[in-house]
Amino acid sequence: MTGFDQHLTITTRRLVLRPFGPQDTDRVRSIVESGVPFLPPGAPGHVAGVPQWLAFGVHELWRSGQGVHLAILSDDVIIGAISLFRTIWGTGTTEVGYGVHPAYRGRGFAPEAVAGLTDWALTKGGLRRVELRANLDNSSSLRVAEKTGFTREGVLRGAGYEDDGPHDLVIFGLLARDLSMGPPTMNGRGFGTGVRMESERLILRPFTGTDAEDVLAAVEHDSEIRRWMPWAEGYDLQRAYDWCTRYAHADSVNGVQFAIEPKSGGRLVGSVGVQRADWERGDVEIGYWISPWARRRGFAREAARAVTTYLMMRGFHRVTLLAAVGNVASQGVAKKAGFTEEGVLRRALPVGDGLSDAVLFSLLKDESPW
């Protein structure tokens, strides 16, 4: 393959990505009149240029064979644009860029569009590497790259230029082989690196570097976490960042860590983790902590149920959790989530000041009420 399909159309859960065309004349005129800049580079600055741009200009990249511009539609409304460009077919590389109308930001549309197009590029498109570049000071763009599974590879000093002058650019890369490490197959052993799930109010997703400040704030301002979590002693921003970017992703065979994010937006809710996965016996353990600003809202119970359901779908028949005998709140979460108390394991759980007896809870697959 040495070019892009003229009629390339990609459908994701909520979006349609398709080429711009004459049918978009009225919509693009309205966008140009609004003055909101999210259309692809080269878009007209005046409504008089819209028909010519839709007929020819927006397709010049496609005709060159070096890329393609696509409209992002939600409920038949153009909410953004996404492009592949600087495509080199001989080496199998390309770059992705996007823009979303401000009224539609913060709803996960950008990550969904980027994931949809890059997945196509690295599979059906026949390419092997997609790059994404974002201003170092643009936290939302950095977050989109991390959410869609890109690896941060370095910083290009002064490589970007805008109205206020030069900007450092962070370069991200996603390889075709990275997709095979993503969401796991039902018969495989291991959790992959891109597992993501949703419950009624929550999104459970991989940790990213942008979570570090919230993780640190949860630890340093809360005596409960420091009391029950031995890793919280002497916690600082560097340790939080290392956790979010490295250690939370280090063992995809025996466990996986999820950041808990509210669908309604706002700060990190907490974390739910899977560890000690015994694939032979079908037995696995979970654990959780909740940020102090998100407690007493049922988030721990909801997250525990969501990850337990996921584990049972992966083939585990028994899910356990341990709570220190003095941690009444954690024991309450386990019971409300449907777990059964089995007994007390003596000095089985590390806590802030040493070892504690631990209450063992379990839930069997045929007991799950959900």
N, C-alpha and C positions, 0 to 999 in steps of 0.2 A: 504494500500500500504506500503510495506517494502523495496523497492528498486527502482532503476531507470531503465527506459526502455533502453534496449541495443541499440536501434536505435533512441533514442530521437533526434528529429530535430525540431528546432524552426525557423520560418521565420519572420523577422521584415520588416520594410519599405525598408531598403537597405541591410540587412544582412541575412545570413543563419548561424545558429549555429547547428553543427552536430558533431558526434563522429569522431575522427581521425581513419584512416584505411589504408590498404596497398596501396590504390590509391593515397595516399599523399606522397609516398616514395620520389619521385624526389623533391617535394616542400619542405619537411622537411629537406632533405639533403642540399638543397640550404640555408635554414634558419640556420642550424647548421654550415655550412661553413662560413656564414657571421659573426657568432659570436654575433649576436644581441639577447639578452636574453629576449624573451617574451613567450616562450613555457611553458607548465605547469611544476611544480616541478618534478624532476626525468628524464627530457628529456636528451638524450645522449649528451655528450660533443664532440663526434667524429662521423663522418658519418658512420663508421662501425657498430655502435650500432643502427642505425635508423630502419632497418627492425625488429629487435627484440623488440624495443620499441613500434613500431606501432602494432605489432602482440600481444604483451603481456603487456609490461610495462605501457603503457598509459591507459590500461583497468583495472589495479589492483584496483584502487579506486572504479570503478564500481562493480567489483566482490566482494569487501568487503561489498557492500551495503551502504557505507558511503559517496558516492559522485559520481561525473562524470566529466570528462574532455571533453570539446567540442572545436572544431576549430571554429574560427570566419572567415567567408568568405564574401568578397565583390567582385562581378563580377568574381566569381570562383577563387579568389586569397586569400590565407590564410594571413590575416592581423593581426591576434591575436589569443588568446585562453582565454577561460573563464571556470571556474570550480565552482561546488558546493562541499563542503567537510565538515568534522566534522558534518555530518548529524546524528541526533538522532531521529529516527522515533517515539520512545515512547513519546517524548515531542514535536515533530513536529518542530524541529529547524534545521537550517543549516547555513553555512557561504558561501559567494560568494567571489571569487577572479578573477582577470583578468590581461591580458597583451596585449598591442597593439604595433605593430611595429612602431618605431619612425616616419617613413615616412607617417603614416596614422593617426597620432595624431592631435588634434585640429580640427577635422571634426565632432565631436559628435558621433563617432563610439562606444566609450566605454560606454557612457550613454545609447545608444540604445541597446547594447548587454546586459548590466546589467538589464535594464528595461525589456527586452524580457525574460530573464531567470528567474528573480525574479517573474515576473507576472505568468509565468508557474508554478514555485515552490509553489506559494501561492494560486493557483487555481487548476489546473489539477494535480499538484504534491502532493496535500494534506497536505502541510506543513503550519504552522501558523506563523513562524518567520524566517526572513533571517537577518543575521548579515553581516556587512562589516567593516573591520578594515583598517585604513590608517595611515601612518606616519603623525604626527602632522605638520611636516615641508613640506609635500608633497601637495601643494595647488591644484594641478591638480586632485589628487585622492579625496581630500576633496570635490572639486567642482563636480566630477562625482557622489559622494554619495548624495549630496544635490540636484543635478539636477534630480536624479531618485527617489526623494521623501523620502529618508531615513531620520530618525530623529537622530540628534546627541545626544548621551546619556551619554558620559563621556570620560575621558582620562585615559588610562592605562599607568602608569609611567614605563618607561624602559621596556615595554613588547615586543618591537620589537628589532631585532638585525641584523645589516648589517655589511659590511666590515669596516665601520668607527666607529663601536661601537653600543651601545644601543640607541634606539629611543622610544619616547613616542608614543603611538598609540591612535588615536581617534576611539572609537567604535560607530558605527551607527546601527540602527535597523529599519526594515520594517516589519509590521505586516499585516496579511491577512485582518484585518478590515480596515487598512489604504487604501487599494485599493478601498473600497467602498466609501471612501471620496474623491476619485480622480476625473477624468473627469466626469462631470455630465451627467445624462440622459436628454433627451429632455423634458420629462414630469416632472422632479423634480424641486423643488424650491431651489435654492442655486447654488453656483458656484464651490463648491468643493475646493480641495487644490492642485490639480495637473494640472490645465488647462494650456495648452500651444498651441500656434498657430504661424503660419508663414505667412509672406507676401512676396512680391517680394525680398526685401532686408533685412528684419528684422525677428527676432525671438522674440515673446512676451512670457515670461515665469515667473514663480514665482521668487521673490527675494530670494537670499541666503546670508549667511554671507560673502561670498567672494566679494559681491557687495559693502560692506560698505565703503571701501576706495574711490571708484569712486563716490559714493553718496556724501560723505563728500567733495571731491575735487570739485564737481559740485556746491555745496552750498557755500563753504567758499571763492571761487575765483570768484564769479559771483554776481554782484550787481543786475542784473535783477531778479534772483530767490529770493534774499533777499527782493527785493522791492515788489514782488507780492505774495510770499508765507509766511504767518505768522509763520509757523513752523520753518523757516530757522534761526530765531534769536537765537544766542548763540549755534548754532549747533556744535557738536563735534563727535569724532569717536564712543564713546559709544552710543550716541543717534542714529547715523547712523546704528550701528550694531543691536541695539534693533529694529529699524524700519525694517531692512532687514530680521531679524529672527523671530520677534514676531508680531509687529503691522501690517505689510503688510499682515499678514495671519490671522488676528484676527476675521474678520467678513465675513464668506463665504456665508451668506444669503443675506445681503444687499449690498455687494460690493466685489470687488476683485482688487488687485494691480498687475500690470505686469511690470517687468523690460524689457526694450527695448534693445535688443542686436543685433549688426550688423552681418549678415551672413558671411561677409567677415572677421570677427574677429576684435579684438581691444577692446577699452574701452566701458563701458556702454553708450548707446545713451541717455537714459533718463527713464521716467516712464509714463505709461498711466494707469489711475485708473477708476474704476466703483464705483459709490456710489448712495445711495438713490434709490435702486431698489424697485419699487412698482410692485410686481408680480400680484396683483389684477387688476391694471389699465394698466399694460403693459408699464409702463413709467420708464425710468432710465436715470441717468446723468453720463457723463464721464468728465474727466479732464486729463491734461498732463503737463509735463515739459520736456525740452530738455537740456542736458548737453551743456555747452558753446562750447566745442570742436566739437559738432556735429550739430550745427545750420546751417540754410540756405541751407539744402540739402534735404528738403521735408520729413524728417523722422517723424515729428509730424503729418503731413497730412496722411502719410501712416499708421502710428500706429492708428490714430483715425478711419480711414476707416476700418482697420482690426478688431478692437475691436467692432466697430459698426455693422459690418457684423456678427460677433459672437453673439452679443446680439440679433440681429433680428432673427438669427437662433434659439436662445433660447426662442423665442416667444414674445419679446418686439416689440411693433409697433411704439414706439416713443422714440427717444434718444435725450437728451438735453445736452447743455454745457453752462457754464457761463464764461464770460471774463470781467475783470474790464474795465471800460470805457476808461482808459488810456493805457490799454495793447493792443496796435494796432497790434502787432505781433500775439498774440493769436487769435484776431478777424480775422486776415487774414487767419490763419490756418483753422478756422472753415468754412469760406467761400469757401476756396479752397477744403475742404473736402466734400462740397456739402450741408452744413447746411444753413438754412434760418434764417435771423435775424428777431426776433419777437417783440422786444421792450427792454425797460430798466427797470430793477428792482432796486428801490431806496434802497441804503445802504444795499445791499443783500449779499455782498461778503467780507469776511475778507481778508485784505491785510497786508503788513508789518507794516503800520503806522495807522491801524484802520480798518474802514469799507468803502467800495467803492460802488458806483452804478455799476451795472453789466449788460452787454448786454446779453440777452437771445437768444440762437440759438437752433434750433431743426431740426431733420431730421426724416421724417416719413418713415415707411417701404415701402410704395408704391412709394416713391420718390427716393429710393436708386438707383443710376445708376450702381451699381456693384452687 
